[in-house]
Structure formats: C-alpha cells, structure tokens
Amino acid sequence: MRLPATPAFGPLPPLAETGRRSFAEFVGTFALVFVGAGAIMAVGPEASAGTLEVAFAHGLVIAVMVSAVGHISGGHFNPAVTFGFLLTRRISVLLGLAYWVAQFLGAVLAALLLRWIFPAATRDAAQLGAPARHTIDLGPALVVEALLTFFLVWVVFATTADPRGTYTAIAGLAIGLVIVFDNLLGYPLTGAMVNPARAFGPQLVANSWSDFWIWYVGPLAGGAIAALLYDELYLRPLAPAPVGPPSTGVEQPGPGIAARTP
C-alpha cells in the first residue's frame, strides 16, 4: 500500500520513521530466512524431502509477519515486492533503497545464525537452504521463479495496494498461502525462492553461487510484470462518478464499479 506521508518519489520520511519501517522489514526478512531455511535443514536437504513442511514454514512466517507489521512498513520482506512498489511509484525511491538494505541484511544475519546453530554436516548438505536447480534446465527454472513471483506480487497488490482490497482482514493469510502453493510446486524444482533476499543470505554465507542469477532475474522480472499489470489494469485513476440522468443507450456503472479514465 502507499504508506502514509510517503510520496511516490522524493526524500525519505523523517529518519526515525524510516528506521521504524526499515527495522520491520529487517525483522520480517530475518524471520523468513531463519524459519524457512532452518526448516530445510531440519527436515533434510533432498529436494523431495519435507516439501509440505518447508512450504508451510515459509508461508506461515510470512502470514504472521505481514499481519503483525504490515501496517508499519507494508510487509514487503522481499526485494521483488519492493521493486514492484518502486516501479508503480507507490513508495519513494530512497525508502525503497532503505528497505532493500534492511531486507538483505536481515537475510544475511539469519543465515549466519543458522550456520552457528546447525552442525557442519547438516548445513553443508543443505547449503544453508541456498537455492539450487533440481531436474529442470536453466530456462524452465528461470520461468518457474518468475511465474511464482508473479503470483505473489499480484496477490500483494490485490490485497494491500488496491483500496478495494481486504488488507486488514486477510492480506497476511492470502500472501502466506501464495508462498505455500509456490513452494508446493517450486521447492522440488528451484527451491521456490521468489525472493532475492531469501536466496542471497544463504548463498553468501554458504558461498553457494551455482546459477545464482536465476533467483534474482526471475523474481525481479516476475514481480515487475505483476506490479505493472495490476497497476495498469486496476489501479489507474478512476473517472468521476457520472452526474445527472444516464445518457440514452449508455449503460452506467453498477454499484461498486466506477468508470475508467479513457
């Protein structure tokens, strides 16, 4: 959503407010990597092991964190989501950069903590939950990450950026469930990162960079397409409500449906 007192472009909000929002993004991303990557090591590193557990671990932590602090920062916890809000001018550029720093820092610190907690044999076998391709080639892996991120950002915009959405009621649940079904399909194939920060923390700490670009290009591209499409189709300014009797032969918008700007 467009945060209060945050212009589409321009300077940062007051420093204290920027810190509050960025720290919420830090905590949410830290929790995602700590719980999500930790679940992978807890259930086993094989691509087919614990898919359901890993899917729900990622989905539940996002659902809880979005519900808890979405009103503070918007509940992005994902550079691809922030990128979509930047492209559609729903967050200031400088605040978006602050979010990115907080997100990547939270991911790295969570991965460092996991490295300390888990024994070497476990963390080495799972590469600290870093993403990897399984059974599919580079092109399909890139498309999978892009499509799964498209679904995520589409739902984020529908529930948080759209004023007709249901942010206060089900946004956290809806976004968390997207993460669940993304992982149910994508975890055995690509790890279903759908989040450059989720990929970066374990990759950096485990020094695991095989085909690393997939988990940056795919999510950023998919998130950008979803954000721009939703903004163009559903969030453009609506025309003023018609005044006076309807013109003969022209159907007027029904309840809850506003006319679009030409």
TORMAR-900776 format. One record per residue: y, x, z of N, C-alpha, C in turn; residue number from 1. Coordinates in pm, 1 decimal. Each point is the difference from the previous one (the first is absolute). Example, Ala and Ser with C-alpha at 12.3 -4.5 7.8 and 13.67 -1.06 7.14 Angstrom:
ATOM        n.v        n.u        n.w       ca.v       ca.u       ca.w        c.v        c.u        c.w     k
ATOM     -569.0     1319.0      780.0      119.0      -89.0        0.0      120.0       90.0        0.0     1
ATOM      105.0      -35.0      -72.0      119.0       82.0        6.0      109.0      -77.0       73.0     2
END
This chain:
ATOM        n.v        n.u        n.w       ca.v       ca.u       ca.w        c.v        c.u        c.w     k
ATOM     -118.5       83.9        0.0      118.5      -83.9        0.0      123.6       87.6        0.0     1
ATOM      113.5      -52.6      -45.9      124.7       74.9        7.2       43.7        2.3      145.6     2
ATOM        3.0      118.8       57.2       25.8       11.3      142.5      144.9      -31.5       32.1     3
ATOM       28.0      -55.1      118.3      137.0      -30.6       37.9       87.5      124.8       -5.1     4
ATOM      120.9      -15.4      -51.3       99.6      107.1       -4.9      -42.4      115.3      -88.8     5
ATOM      -95.4      -21.8      -88.9      -45.6      104.9      -89.4       38.7      -34.9     -142.2     6
ATOM       97.8       68.9      -60.9       37.0      -29.8     -137.8     -106.4       46.0      -95.9     7
ATOM        5.4      -53.1     -122.9      -97.2       40.5      -99.8        7.6      149.6      -24.8     8
ATOM      119.9       51.8      -13.7       22.4      143.3       -9.2      111.9       34.5       95.2     9
ATOM        8.8      128.5       37.4      111.4       38.9       83.9      -44.0       84.2      117.0    10
ATOM       86.1       17.9       97.8      -29.1       88.3      111.5     -105.1      -58.5       92.8    11
ATOM      -48.7       86.8       86.0      -94.1      -44.2      101.6       67.4      -95.9       97.7    12
ATOM      -81.0      -87.0       62.7       52.7      -74.2      114.3       36.9       99.1      111.6    13
ATOM       60.9      -46.9      107.5       30.4       91.2      111.2     -122.8       79.5       41.4    14
ATOM       23.3      122.8       45.6     -109.5       93.1       24.7     -104.8      -57.6       94.3    15
ATOM       43.0      -65.3      106.5      -95.7      -55.6       94.8      -87.6     -106.5      -66.1    16
ATOM       60.7      -83.0      -84.2      -76.9     -104.2      -68.1      -97.5       60.8      -99.3    17
ATOM       43.0      103.0      -71.8      -89.9       69.9      -92.3     -117.8       60.1       76.0    18
ATOM       28.5       58.2      113.8     -106.9       57.9       81.3      -99.2     -104.4       48.2    19
ATOM       49.9     -115.7       41.2      -88.4     -106.6       47.3      -92.6      -46.2     -111.9    20
ATOM       57.3      -22.3     -116.7      -79.8      -48.6     -111.8     -100.7      105.3      -46.0    21
ATOM       45.6      124.5      -11.4      -88.0      107.0      -46.2     -112.0       26.0       99.9    22
ATOM       30.3       -9.5      128.8     -104.7       23.5       99.3     -107.5     -108.6       -7.9    23
ATOM       41.1     -124.6      -28.4      -99.6     -105.8      -20.4      -90.1       32.9     -118.6    24
ATOM       58.2       54.5     -106.6      -81.2       41.3     -115.2      -91.4      116.3       35.8    25
ATOM       48.9       91.3       80.6      -82.2      112.4       45.9     -121.1      -49.3       78.9    26
ATOM       24.3      -88.0       95.7     -109.4      -48.8       84.2     -101.9      -77.8      -82.7    27
ATOM       47.1      -86.0      -89.0      -91.9      -78.8      -81.0      -85.0       85.2      -90.6    28
ATOM       59.8      100.9      -64.3      -76.9       87.1      -88.7      -93.9       89.2       79.2    29
ATOM       46.3       48.3      115.0      -87.1       78.4       88.0     -123.8      -81.1       37.5    30
ATOM       21.1     -124.4       39.9     -112.4      -85.1       39.0      -95.9      -22.7     -116.3    31
ATOM       55.7      -22.5     -119.7      -85.2      -22.1     -116.9      -91.4      118.3      -26.0    32
ATOM       54.5      121.0        0.7      -80.7      118.2      -28.8      -95.9       29.2      115.5    33
ATOM       49.1      -12.1      122.4      -85.8       30.7      114.8     -119.5      -94.6        6.1    34
ATOM       24.2     -128.7      -15.4     -108.6      -98.2        7.9      -82.3       -1.8     -128.4    35
ATOM       67.4        0.7     -116.3      -71.7       -9.4     -126.5      -85.1      121.6      -28.5    36
ATOM       61.8      118.2        2.0      -76.6      122.4      -24.7      -98.5       26.5      113.7    37
ATOM       39.6      -35.0      122.5      -92.3       17.0      111.6     -123.6      -85.1      -14.0    38
ATOM       15.8     -121.7      -51.9     -115.9      -86.2      -20.9      -97.0       59.9     -101.6    39
ATOM       54.1       64.7     -102.4      -87.1       63.3     -100.0      -87.0      106.3       65.1    40
ATOM       57.9       81.6       85.8      -79.0      103.3       67.3      -94.1      -59.7      103.5    41
ATOM       38.5     -111.6       59.3      -85.5      -62.4      101.3     -125.5      -60.6      -60.5    42
ATOM       11.0      -58.8     -119.4     -115.4      -67.8      -59.8      -77.3       88.3      -96.0    43
ATOM       60.1      109.9      -46.4      -70.3       89.3      -90.9       77.1       19.4     -128.1    44
ATOM       -6.1      119.7      -57.5       84.0       32.2     -115.5      -51.3      -49.3     -134.0    45
ATOM     -126.1      -47.6       -7.1      -51.9      -42.5     -128.6       80.2     -117.4      -54.1    46
ATOM       14.1       -4.2     -132.6       84.7     -103.9      -60.9      -50.2     -139.8       30.1    47
ATOM     -131.0      -15.6       14.8      -56.2     -133.1       21.6      -16.5      -34.3      147.9    48
ATOM       30.9       95.6       88.1      -23.6      -21.3      143.0      119.4      -70.0       62.8    49
ATOM      -26.2     -108.8       70.1      102.6      -63.2       79.7      114.8      -59.2      -77.7    50
ATOM      -24.2      -45.5     -122.0      110.4      -54.6      -79.2       68.7     -114.5       72.7    51
ATOM      -77.6      -90.6       57.4       58.8     -114.0       69.2       81.4       44.7      120.5    52
ATOM      -55.2       93.6       77.3       72.1       48.7      117.1      130.3       69.7      -38.5    53
ATOM       -6.3       82.2     -103.7      119.3       71.2      -44.9      103.9      -97.8      -53.7    54
ATOM      -44.2      -99.5      -75.4       91.8      -99.5      -55.5       72.3      -74.7      110.8    55
ATOM      -73.2      -44.1      100.4       63.6      -74.7      108.0       84.2       89.9       89.8    56
ATOM      -37.5      125.5       15.3       82.1       91.9       78.8      137.5       15.8      -63.6    57
ATOM        3.6       23.9     -131.5      128.4       12.8      -68.7       78.6     -131.6        1.6    58
ATOM      -69.4     -109.1      -28.9       68.3     -128.3       -8.4       54.0      -47.4      133.2    59
ATOM      -78.9       15.2      105.1       44.0      -48.2      130.9      119.6       78.1       52.9    60
ATOM       -1.1      131.4      -18.8      111.5       78.1       52.9      129.5      -34.0      -73.6    61
ATOM       -8.1      -24.8     -129.5      120.0      -39.7      -73.8       44.6     -139.8       41.5    62
ATOM      -94.8      -93.3       14.1       35.7     -135.7       40.6       71.5        0.5      134.9    63
ATOM      -50.6       77.8       93.5       59.7        4.6      133.2      137.5       65.9       -4.0    64
ATOM       10.5      111.3      -70.2      126.6       72.4       -1.8      109.4      -76.4      -74.9    65
ATOM      -34.6      -64.6     -111.0       99.3      -80.6      -70.9       47.2     -114.6       88.4    66
ATOM      -94.1      -64.7       68.5       37.1     -109.4       89.1       85.8       48.7      116.2    67
ATOM      -27.5      122.3       47.2       68.9       50.1      118.4      141.2       48.2      -30.6    68
ATOM       18.6       76.4     -107.4      130.2       63.9      -22.6       57.7      -29.9     -138.1    69
ATOM      -57.9      -97.0      -70.3       54.9      -35.4     -130.2      144.3      -44.9        8.3    70
ATOM       39.0      -61.5      111.8      137.8      -46.5       14.9       96.8      114.7       23.1    71
ATOM      -50.7      119.0       29.4       85.8      116.0       24.8       22.0       80.0     -128.0    72
ATOM     -108.4       36.4      -66.7       11.3       88.3     -116.1      -38.3      -66.2     -131.1    73
ATOM      -57.7     -118.7        6.3      -57.1      -62.1     -118.5     -149.3       21.6      -10.7    74
ATOM      -55.1       91.3       81.3     -144.9       21.0        3.7      -56.8       56.4     -129.0    75
ATOM       61.8      104.7      -54.1      -50.8       59.6     -123.6     -124.7       84.9       25.7    76
ATOM       15.3      107.0       79.9     -109.2       92.5       35.2      -66.9       58.8     -124.0    77
ATOM       71.1        4.0     -110.9      -60.7       38.0     -126.3      112.4       39.9      -95.7    78
ATOM        3.5      125.5      -47.0      105.1       39.7      -93.7        2.4      -82.8     -127.6    79
ATOM     -114.5      -54.5      -42.9       -1.9      -82.9     -120.7       72.8     -132.1       23.5    80
ATOM      -12.9      -56.0      119.0       73.7     -122.4       32.8      149.3       29.5        6.8    81
ATOM       36.8      107.3       67.7      140.5       38.8        7.3       56.1       25.6     -139.4    82
ATOM      -78.5       61.4      -87.3       43.6       26.0     -137.1       31.7     -130.7      -72.6    83
ATOM      -83.4     -100.8       20.0       26.4     -130.0      -60.7      128.9      -61.0       50.0    84
ATOM       28.7       13.5      129.0      124.6      -53.1       55.1      119.9       79.3      -49.3    85
ATOM      -17.8      130.2      -22.6      108.1       80.2      -56.0       30.7      -41.4     -143.8    86
ATOM     -103.2      -17.0      -80.9       19.0      -35.2     -140.2       69.2     -134.9      -16.0    87
ATOM      -26.8      -91.9       91.2       60.1     -133.7       -9.0      127.2      -11.0       84.0    88
ATOM       48.4      111.9       49.8      126.3        6.8       73.7       -1.1      -87.9      124.7    89
ATOM     -111.5        1.2       69.2      -11.8      -78.7      122.2        0.0       87.6      124.5    90
ATOM       26.4      126.3      -19.0       16.6       93.4      110.8       89.6      111.4      -52.6    91
ATOM       84.5       57.6       84.1       87.6      106.7      -46.3      -81.8      124.3      -31.9    92
ATOM       50.7       78.7      -93.3      -72.0      119.9      -42.7      -19.9       95.8      117.3    93
ATOM      105.1       22.3       77.1      -10.9       94.8      110.7      -94.9      -50.4      108.4    94
ATOM        1.7     -128.7       26.9      -93.6      -53.7       98.2     -142.8        9.3      -52.7    95
ATOM      -18.9      -24.2     -129.9     -132.3       16.5      -59.2      -51.4      142.2       14.3    96
ATOM       87.2       98.2      -19.6      -40.4      139.9       18.1      -37.2       27.6      145.4    97
ATOM       75.9      -57.7       92.5      -34.0       15.7      141.9     -136.2      -60.9       30.6    98
ATOM      -29.3     -114.5      -61.0     -131.6      -62.1       17.1     -110.4       92.6      -51.7    99
ATOM       21.6       59.8     -116.7     -101.5       88.7      -57.0      -28.9      118.0       92.9   100
ATOM      105.5       60.3       53.8      -19.8      111.3       93.7      -82.3      -46.6      120.1   101
ATOM       34.3     -115.5       55.7      -72.1      -51.1      116.6     -144.9      -31.2      -34.2   102
ATOM      -23.6      -59.2     -116.3     -135.5      -36.8      -39.6      -88.5      123.1      -19.9   103
ATOM       48.8       98.1      -74.4      -80.3      119.7      -24.1      -20.2       80.4      128.2   104
ATOM      101.6        5.8       83.8      -13.7       72.3      126.6     -102.1      -68.4       90.0   105
ATOM        5.3     -132.0        9.0      -98.3      -71.8       80.3     -141.3       23.2      -49.9   106
ATOM      -18.5        2.2     -131.4     -133.1       22.1      -57.3      -51.9      139.3       32.3   107
ATOM       86.7      101.2       -9.8      -43.0      137.6       27.3      -35.4       17.1      147.0   108
ATOM       82.4      -52.3       89.4      -28.2       15.3      143.5     -127.6      -73.7       39.7   109
ATOM      -25.7     -116.6      -60.4     -124.4      -71.0       29.2     -119.8       81.3      -46.7   110
ATOM        9.1       60.3     -118.6     -110.4       81.7      -50.1      -22.5      122.6       88.0   111
ATOM      108.2       59.5       49.0      -15.0      115.0       90.6      -70.4      -41.0      128.7   112
ATOM       33.8     -115.8       52.2      -65.4      -46.9      121.9     -148.0      -28.5      -24.7   113
ATOM      -31.3      -59.0     -113.5     -141.3      -24.4      -33.8      -75.9      131.7      -12.8   114
ATOM       63.3       99.6      -56.2      -64.6      131.3      -13.4      -33.6       59.3      136.9   115
ATOM       85.0      -26.1       97.3      -24.1       49.5      134.9     -108.4      -80.1       71.2   116
ATOM       -6.8     -130.9      -26.0      -92.8      -88.4       71.2     -142.6       15.7      -48.7   117
ATOM      -20.2       -0.8     -131.8     -135.8       -2.4      -54.4      -57.0      140.9      -13.0   118
ATOM     -131.7       14.7       22.4      -62.4      131.6      -17.2        6.5       45.9     -145.1   119
ATOM      -11.0      130.1      -18.9       18.0       59.3     -132.3      -96.7      -57.2     -102.1   120
ATOM     -126.0      -21.5       38.8      -99.6      -48.7      -96.6       38.6     -137.2      -53.4   121
ATOM       50.8      -86.1       86.8       37.5     -135.8      -41.5      124.6        1.7      -87.1   122
ATOM      103.0       70.1       44.5      125.0       -1.2      -75.7      -14.0       72.1     -133.0   123
ATOM      -84.1      104.5       -5.0      -19.2       70.9     -126.7      -78.1      -85.4      -99.1   124
ATOM      -99.4      -71.5       49.6      -79.2      -84.9      -89.5       84.3     -111.4      -60.3   125
ATOM       92.2      -53.3       78.2       84.4     -110.8      -47.3      133.4       46.2      -54.0   126
ATOM       27.3      131.7        5.9      130.0       52.4      -43.2      114.8      -75.8       68.1   127
ATOM      -21.7      -32.5      128.1      100.2      -69.7       80.8       43.0     -133.8      -60.0   128
ATOM      -89.5      -60.0      -78.6       33.6     -127.6      -61.4       86.7       12.8     -123.3   129
ATOM        8.5      120.7      -56.2       77.0       19.0     -123.6      -69.2      -73.3     -114.4   130
ATOM       74.7      -46.5      -98.9      -60.5      -75.5     -109.8      -80.7       88.1      -93.6   131
ATOM      -95.7      -62.9      -66.0      -81.0       69.8      -99.3      -54.2     -102.0      -98.7   132
ATOM      -22.7       44.4     -122.9      -60.4      -88.4     -100.0     -150.7       -5.0       21.7   133
ATOM      -56.6     -120.2      -16.7     -144.8      -16.9        8.5      -44.9      -85.8     -117.4   134
ATOM      -85.9       52.4      -80.0      -70.9      -72.3     -107.4       87.3      -38.6     -118.1   135
ATOM      130.6       15.8        3.2       83.6      -40.1     -113.0       85.5      118.0      -45.9   136
ATOM       47.4       -6.9     -124.1       77.9      107.4      -59.0      146.6       -8.7       41.3   137
ATOM       77.7       97.9      -47.5      140.9        7.3       39.6       79.2     -123.2      -42.8   138
ATOM      -14.7      -39.4     -126.3       76.2     -114.5      -49.9      -27.3     -127.2       78.2   139
ATOM     -127.1      -39.3       14.9      -28.6     -118.3       81.2       47.6       13.5      144.5   140
ATOM       -8.4      119.6       57.1       46.3       18.5      138.3      149.5      -25.5       10.3   141
ATOM       75.7       48.8      -97.8      144.1      -22.2       -0.2       32.1     -148.7      -11.5   142
ATOM      -72.3      -70.4      -87.4       23.2     -143.2      -19.1      -36.1      -77.0      126.5   143
ATOM     -109.6       37.3       65.2      -40.3      -68.0      123.3      108.9       12.6      105.8   144
ATOM       50.7      121.6       21.4      104.6       19.3      100.6      126.6      -76.8      -36.0   145
ATOM       34.6       -1.0     -129.2      120.9      -71.9      -42.2      -15.5     -150.6       19.6   146
ATOM     -115.1      -54.6      -39.1      -20.9     -144.3       12.9       -5.4      -43.7      145.9   147
ATOM      -70.4       75.7       81.7      -10.1      -37.6      140.6      136.9        5.3       68.1   148
ATOM       81.5       98.0      -37.6      134.8        6.6       56.2       87.4     -111.5      -54.8   149
ATOM      -21.0      -36.5     -126.2       72.4     -114.1      -57.0      -22.9     -124.3       85.5   150
ATOM     -125.9      -28.2       35.2      -29.6     -117.4       82.3       73.1        7.5      133.4   151
ATOM       -1.4      118.7       60.1       63.3       16.0      130.8      150.1      -25.7       -7.5   152
ATOM       68.6       66.3      -92.5      145.8      -12.7       -7.8       38.7     -140.8      -44.0   153
ATOM      -79.2      -61.3      -86.6       26.3     -138.2      -41.1        0.9      -92.4      121.3   154
ATOM      -99.1       14.9       87.1       -8.1      -84.3      119.0      111.3       34.8       98.5   155
ATOM       33.5      128.2       12.9      111.2       38.3       87.5      128.4      -68.1      -44.1   156
ATOM       28.2        1.7     -130.6      121.9      -64.1      -49.5       -6.4     -151.3       18.3   157
ATOM     -116.0      -58.1      -24.7      -11.8     -145.2       11.7       18.2      -47.6      143.1   158
ATOM      -39.5       81.1       97.7        5.2      -44.8      138.9      118.8       52.9       78.3   159
ATOM       63.6      108.6      -47.7      110.1       58.0       77.5      132.4        2.1      -73.9   160
ATOM       -1.1       17.8     -131.7      125.8        7.6      -74.9       43.6     -134.9      -53.1   161
ATOM      -93.9      -88.9      -24.7       31.7     -131.6      -53.9       49.7      -90.5      112.2   162
ATOM      123.4      -51.2       -7.8       50.9      -85.5      108.4      -80.0     -127.4       17.4   163
ATOM      -78.5      -37.6     -101.0      -85.3     -118.3       12.4     -135.6       34.3       58.7   164
ATOM      -22.2      128.5       30.0     -130.1       43.7       49.2      -23.9      -38.9      144.4   165
ATOM     -111.3       50.5       54.4      -43.6      -39.8      133.7       -3.5      121.4       92.6   166
ATOM      108.9       78.5       -2.4        0.0      126.2       73.8      -34.8      -16.4      147.1   167
ATOM       70.2      -88.2       68.5      -18.7       -9.6      144.5     -135.0      -57.9       36.9   168
ATOM      -65.2      -67.6      -93.3     -125.6      -66.1       33.3     -122.3       84.1      -32.7   169
ATOM      -12.8       45.9     -124.0     -126.7       62.1      -39.6       14.0      131.5      -74.2   170
ATOM      119.6       57.3       -5.4       16.6      120.7      -81.5      -95.2      110.9       43.5   171
ATOM       -6.7       27.8      130.8      -87.7      107.0       46.2     -145.2      -26.5      -34.6   172
ATOM      -44.2     -123.8       19.8     -138.4      -34.5      -31.7      -26.9       12.5     -149.5   173
ATOM       90.7      -51.5      -82.1      -19.5        4.9     -144.8       -4.2      143.5      -49.8   174
ATOM       91.8       82.8       45.4        4.1      139.5      -44.2     -124.0       74.6       48.5   175
ATOM      -40.3      -24.5      124.0     -121.7       63.9       49.9     -123.1      -39.4      -78.0   176
ATOM       -9.2     -126.3      -38.9     -117.0      -45.1      -76.7       -1.9       60.4     -140.0   177
ATOM      117.8       25.4      -57.8        1.8       70.8     -128.7      -61.7      138.8       15.8   178
ATOM       36.9       68.7      107.8      -56.9      131.7       25.4     -151.9       -9.4       15.4   179
ATOM      -47.2     -105.0       64.9     -144.6      -17.6       17.0      -68.1      -15.5     -135.4   180
ATOM       48.3      -92.8      -84.3      -73.0      -19.3     -125.6       21.1      117.4      -95.7   181
ATOM      113.8       70.5       11.2       15.7      122.5      -77.7     -107.6      101.4       36.3   182
ATOM      -26.3       16.6      129.4     -100.0       97.0       44.1     -141.6      -45.0      -32.8   183
ATOM      -25.9     -130.1        5.9     -135.0      -46.6      -31.5      -39.0       37.6     -142.6   184
ATOM       95.2       -5.2      -91.0      -27.5       42.1     -137.2       19.2      149.5      -17.9   185
ATOM      113.5       51.7       48.0       40.4      134.3      -37.4      -52.6      111.9       85.2   186
ATOM      -38.5      -24.6      125.3      -44.3      110.4       85.4     -119.2       75.2      -57.9   187
ATOM     -102.4      -67.5      -52.4     -110.8       76.5      -58.4       35.1       69.6     -130.9   188
ATOM      115.6      -31.4      -58.2       37.0       57.4     -129.9      102.4      112.2       12.7   189
ATOM      109.4      -27.5       69.0      109.6       97.5       10.0       46.9       23.4      143.1   190
ATOM      -56.1      -71.3       94.4       51.9        2.6      135.9      102.9     -107.2       26.2   191
ATOM       48.1      -65.0     -107.9       98.3     -109.1       12.4      116.6       39.9       88.8   192
ATOM       64.6      109.4      -34.0      115.2       44.2       78.1      116.6      -98.6      -11.1   193
ATOM       34.5      -38.5     -124.2      114.1      -88.0      -30.7      125.4       39.7       77.9   194
ATOM       10.4      127.0       36.7      105.3       44.4       90.1        8.3      152.5       -5.8   195
ATOM      104.0       56.7      -61.9        9.7      146.3       -7.6        1.3       69.5      135.5   196
ATOM       58.2      -61.4      102.5        0.9       62.9      132.0     -140.0        2.0       59.9   197
ATOM      -74.3     -108.5      -17.5     -138.6       -5.0       50.1      -84.3      108.9      -64.2   198
ATOM       27.9       31.4     -127.4      -72.0      107.4      -67.3       49.9      137.0       45.1   199
ATOM      133.0       14.2       13.1       59.8      131.6       20.4      -37.8       63.3      133.9   200
ATOM        3.3      -76.7      108.3      -28.7       58.1      130.9     -134.8       69.6        4.0   201
ATOM     -111.1      -70.6      -27.6     -130.7       66.8       -0.8      -12.3      108.3     -106.9   202
ATOM       60.2      -20.9     -116.8       -7.7      103.1     -104.0       63.4      130.5       47.6   203
ATOM      116.7       -9.7       61.6       69.3      119.8       44.3      -75.5       70.7      111.5   204
ATOM      -41.5      -74.6      101.5      -64.2       61.7      115.9     -139.0       52.6      -35.4   205
ATOM      -72.9      -72.7      -86.2     -134.0       44.8      -40.4        4.3       93.2     -120.2   206
ATOM      118.2       19.4      -59.4       14.9       80.9     -120.3      -96.0      -47.7     -109.9   207
ATOM        1.5     -131.4      -21.8      -88.0      -63.2      -98.9       86.8      -60.1     -109.4   208
ATOM       10.6       69.0     -115.3       95.5      -39.7     -103.3      -67.1      -33.1     -133.0   209
ATOM     -128.6      -25.3        0.0      -68.5      -31.3     -125.2       57.5     -128.3      -60.3   210
ATOM       46.3        8.7     -125.2       56.2     -116.3      -70.6      107.7      -69.4       83.3   211
ATOM       76.8       76.9       74.8       92.4      -57.8       98.1      100.2      -96.1      -61.5   212
ATOM       39.8       24.7     -125.5      107.3      -77.2      -61.6      -34.9     -148.4      -16.1   213
ATOM     -130.1      -32.1       -3.5      -42.0     -140.1      -16.9       60.2      -87.8      108.4   214
ATOM        4.0       50.7      123.1       39.8      -82.1      114.7      150.4        0.2       22.1   215
ATOM       72.6       57.4      -94.3      145.4       -6.5        0.2       50.0      -75.4     -123.3   216
ATOM      -48.1       40.7     -116.2       41.6      -65.9     -124.2      -47.5     -145.6       -1.8   217
ATOM     -126.4      -23.3       34.1      -54.5     -135.7       -3.9       73.9      -96.8       90.9   218
ATOM        9.6       27.7      131.3       70.0      -93.2       88.5      147.5      -17.4      -33.0   219
ATOM       69.8      107.3      -34.4      142.7      -14.5      -31.3       20.5      -83.4     -126.1   220
ATOM      -86.2       21.6     -100.6       11.8      -78.6     -123.2      -34.5     -146.6       24.8   221
ATOM     -111.7      -25.5       67.7      -40.0     -137.7       27.7      100.0      -72.2       86.9   222
ATOM       52.1       68.8      101.5       98.7      -61.6       86.7      130.0      -29.6      -73.0   223
ATOM       42.1       91.8      -87.9      123.7      -21.7      -75.4      -12.8     -119.8      -92.4   224
ATOM     -112.5      -11.5      -69.0      -19.6     -112.5      -92.4        0.4     -131.9       76.3   225
ATOM      -69.7       -5.0      112.7       -5.5     -123.1       78.7      138.7      -39.0       50.0   226
ATOM       73.7       97.2       52.4      133.1      -28.8       55.4       95.4      -49.1     -108.3   227
ATOM        1.7       68.4     -112.6       92.6      -37.9     -106.7      -36.8     -135.1      -60.2   228
ATOM     -128.7      -25.9      -16.4      -43.0     -128.3      -55.3       34.8     -114.8       94.4   229
ATOM      -33.1       15.9      128.2       27.9     -108.8       93.7      150.0      -24.2       10.4   230
ATOM       76.3      108.3        3.7      145.3      -14.7       10.3       56.5      -70.3     -123.7   231
ATOM      -48.5       36.7     -117.4       50.9      -59.9     -123.9      -41.2     -145.7      -13.5   232
ATOM     -124.5      -30.0       35.3      -50.9     -135.5      -21.1       45.4      -99.0      106.3   233
ATOM       13.7       44.3      124.4       17.5      -95.4      109.2      122.0       24.4       89.7   234
ATOM       61.2      116.4       -8.1      107.3       30.2       94.3      136.4       18.6      -64.9   235
ATOM        9.8      -25.8     -129.1      131.2        5.1      -63.5       87.3     -112.8       55.2   236
ATOM      132.8       18.6       -1.8       86.9     -106.1       54.8      -24.4     -133.0      -68.6   237
ATOM       -8.0     -104.8       78.2      -20.5     -133.4      -53.0      134.0      -63.7      -36.4   238
ATOM       -2.0      -87.3      -99.1      123.3      -68.6      -40.2       40.3     -101.2      106.6   239
ATOM      129.8      -33.4        6.4       41.9     -102.4       97.1      -71.5     -132.2      -25.2   240
ATOM      -19.7      -75.3      105.4      -64.0     -131.4      -14.5       86.3      -89.3      -87.7   241
ATOM      -61.4      -77.9      -90.3       78.9      -86.9      -88.0       74.2     -107.2       80.1   242
ATOM      121.2      -32.1      -45.4       83.9      -99.6       66.8       14.1     -120.3      -92.0   243
ATOM       -6.6     -120.5       57.4       18.8     -120.0      -80.6     -131.7      -49.4      -56.1   244
ATOM        5.7     -108.3      -77.4     -123.0      -57.2      -55.0      -63.4       94.3     -100.6   245
ATOM     -131.8       -1.7       -9.5      -67.2       87.2      -96.5       35.9      -37.4     -142.1   246
ATOM        3.4      100.1      -86.1       25.7      -25.4     -141.1     -116.6      -75.3      -59.8   247
ATOM       29.8      -87.2      -94.8     -103.9      -80.3      -63.7     -100.6       90.0      -69.9   248
ATOM     -126.5      -22.0       31.3     -107.3       72.0      -68.5      -27.2      137.6       54.3   249
ATOM       72.3       43.3      104.8      -22.6      131.5       57.7      -54.0      -17.9      140.3   250
ATOM     -116.6       51.5       22.4      -63.2      -14.3      131.1       66.9       92.4       99.2   251
ATOM       34.8      -51.8      115.6       63.6       78.8      103.6     -106.3       62.0       90.3   252
ATOM       33.3      113.5       64.1      -96.3       63.4       90.7      -40.6      -94.4      112.7   253
ATOM     -126.6        3.0       32.7      -49.4      -83.2      109.3       26.7       64.8      134.3   254
ATOM      -44.7      -65.8      107.2       22.3       54.8      133.2      -62.6      137.6       14.1   255
ATOM       76.0       93.8       55.0      -50.7      133.3       24.5       -0.4       87.5     -121.9   256
ATOM       47.6      -46.7     -116.0        2.1       78.8     -121.0      142.1        5.0      -50.2   257
ATOM       56.5      120.0       -8.2      138.3       16.2      -43.7        2.6       45.9     -144.5   258
ATOM      109.5      -35.4      -67.4       14.2       43.6     -139.1       23.5      149.8       -5.5   259
ATOM      -53.0       64.3     -102.7       16.7      143.3      -18.2      128.1       29.4      -76.5   260
ATOM       55.9      116.8       29.0      112.2       47.2      -78.6      -46.7       31.3     -141.5   261
ATOM       73.2      -38.1     -104.6      -43.0       30.4     -135.6      -20.7      149.6      -17.6   262
END
